[in-house]
Amino acid sequence: MQINDNYLNLKDSYLFSTIAKKVSQYKEKYPEKKVISLGIGDVTLPLCETVVEAMKNAVLEMGTKEGFRGYGPEQGYGFLKLAVMNYYKDRNISLDENEIFISDGAKSDLGNILDIFSQDNTVLIPDPVYPVYVDTNIMAGRKILYMDANEENNFLPMPDKNIKADIIYLCSPNNPTGAVYNKNQLKAWVDYALDCGAIILFDAAYEAFIQDKDCPRSIYEIEGAKKCAIEFCSLSKTAGFTGTRCGYTIVPNALIFDNTSLNKLWLRRQTTKFNGVPYIIQRGAEAVFTEKGQKEIKENIKYYLENARIISETLSKMGIWFVGGKNSPYIWLKCPNNMSSWEFFDYLLENANIVGTPGAGFGKNGEGFFRLSSFGNREDVIKAMEKISTIK
């Protein structure tokens, strides 16, 4: 028996454990001080009323002989797939039902999708980056190339024709930077992928936060994308499903590589390795896409975006450079006075009792930058910004 020694090439992730340790030590030293967290990547508002009601009804349904359901279809129930189809249709994007795969979240599928690709593929990943993109490919032993996201390109790297890749990861709005691609920028990526014969893995987990019409919420708003892109979306941040787990992945029928349908490969993978999302959860997810559900979740998103506006306005007044915050729940700022990411973390904690996320934890290009999140409650955000605005 031999282990997959690619796992030995993974770096230990000390980011959030180190943050937790530092905060714990600070609280022990100053028990009277309240620490405000703006580093959280989890939502704080509860599930909307329409979703809760749908789940209650589904539980009652499952408690009857007539309404009980056992194993469901691995790729999702038809009622939820239809709801997703109509959600895209409202944005003039036409999908077939078999192109939609219901999942337990974008993170799972972003990792699992690699099962249908050869280990010999070269992968192109932005830096800084959501760690799952990197780690899942290290686990498979793939060659990884990095594209520089930096202050000069507003953390929105563009294609380099001198670099050839097979699998490309894009995330817009981006985690951790909050940067968002516009239509022309995404068009350049689609053209590049078509020219290279590459596949784009497009993470749209934060699409519901986009307000600007020039910034696509789906890569399929770009002509030709169905021939080169798989889209991953999650209800975690859209509708507060972080603890409920539901999302969906779009694998167009037009994705043909080596005379093989990627849709059929993914269907085979899912029916073999995945048992589907629970019926009760899928009924709750269906409610997200109703008229009432959309109205309610948009109020929650509006709340988080207002938090982001408050943070952004404070940073602007202080003359601190940042991206994000407008079409995203994340604000990515340049640490003042040439501080390192961890120096600024310690500085904020000691001087303002505020916790954020050091950019260095997301890759080498994250050094010297810092992520703030708008997922906290309004009172804490206002208080945190009052404190930040007074420190030097």
QUIPEFEN-V917444 format. One record per backbone hydrogen bond with DSSP energy under -1.0 kcal/mol. CO is the residue of the C=O (numbers start at 1). NH is the residue of the N-H. If there is no record, write none. Layout:
# QUIPEFEN-V917444
co=(CO	CO)
nh=(NH	NH)
This chain:
# QUIPEFEN-V917444
co=(3	4	6	7	14	15	16	17	18	19	20	21	22	23	24	25	26	30	36	38	48	49	50	51	52	53	54	55	56	57	58	61	64	73	75	77	78	79	80	81	82	83	84	85	86	88	88	89	96	97	99	101	103	105	106	107	108	109	111	112	113	114	118	122	122	123	124	125	127	130	131	132	134	135	137	138	143	145	147	150	151	153	160	166	167	168	170	174	179	182	183	184	185	186	187	188	189	190	191	192	193	193	199	200	201	202	203	204	206	207	212	214	218	219	222	224	225	225	228	230	231	232	233	235	235	241	246	247	248	249	250	252	254	255	257	260	261	262	263	264	265	266	267	269	270	278	279	280	281	282	283	286	287	290	291	292	293	294	295	296	297	298	299	300	301	302	303	304	305	306	307	308	309	310	311	312	313	314	315	316	321	323	329	330	331	332	333	336	340	341	342	343	344	345	346	347	348	348	353	355	357	358	359	360	362	363	364	366	368	369	370	371	372	377	378	379	380	381	382	383	384	385)
nh=(5	7	9	10	18	19	20	21	22	23	24	25	26	27	28	29	30	33	355	373	52	53	54	55	56	57	58	59	60	61	62	64	68	76	102	81	82	83	84	85	86	87	88	89	90	91	93	92	99	100	251	249	247	109	110	111	112	113	114	115	116	117	121	166	167	145	169	147	149	133	135	136	138	139	142	141	123	125	127	155	154	156	163	199	124	201	203	178	174	186	187	188	189	190	191	192	193	194	195	196	197	198	168	230	170	232	172	207	209	210	215	183	221	222	225	227	228	229	200	202	250	204	248	239	241	245	235	103	233	101	231	255	256	262	260	257	265	266	267	268	269	270	271	273	274	282	283	284	285	286	287	289	290	294	295	296	297	298	299	300	301	302	303	304	305	306	307	308	309	310	311	312	313	314	315	316	317	318	320	319	334	332	374	325	372	323	370	339	344	345	346	347	348	349	350	351	352	354	36	38	371	361	362	363	129	366	367	369	335	359	333	357	331	381	382	383	384	385	386	387	388	389)
